[in-house]
Amino acid sequence: PVAAGLLWGALIYKPHLALMMPIALLAGRNWRAFAAMAVSAAAFVAVSFLWFGVGTWQAFLTEAQSAAASFTTGRVGFAGLVSLFAAARLAGLGAVAADAIQLVAALGAAALTALVWARGGSLPVRALVLIAAGLMAPPVILFYDLLPAVIAIAWLMLDARRTGFLPWEKLALCIIWVVPI
């Protein structure tokens, strides 16, 4: 648990992909992994602050605000994003409506993650839900951020090979594979 938490904390470099991890660890009562993740993330932030200085963090925060505005206003094309926010914007909805849709999706993803991890199901199912929810939650997620979906598919394949495929699972895998394209 500690090693896993330390590795998960390293995702601080791309925090939007780790949004569901604290929820999963807390709901699953994985206290050591949660603590290790928090320590690891804090250590990476502290080292970068000490190594590169406060100016780098100020520039990062300024750039983060600018990037958020670019995605919200469409200066970066919505077609490059693979989120419900972008789909809503492409469908002609305004930023407020798209944000509301994305918020509902993120809250649903968080609730599903908490439920699955609290029940302590099989590791493949928990991993699949964690990855899928983590990809569903952020409003700004680009096509190359979908790489963890391959890991989710691998977890599903592993579980299906052990327990047998349900009638719809192979079709679902094909859809999951093709949708990002």
ABEGO torsion letter per residue (X at the ends): XAAAAAAAAAAAABAAAAAAAAAAAAAAGBAAAAAAAAAAAAAAAAAAAAAAEAAAAAAAAAAAAAAAAAAAAGABBAAABBBAAAAAAAAGBBAAAAAAAAAAAAAAAAAAAAAAAAAGBBAAAAAAAAAAAAAAABABBBAAAAAAAAAAAAAAAAAAAAAEBBAAAAAAAAAAAAAAX
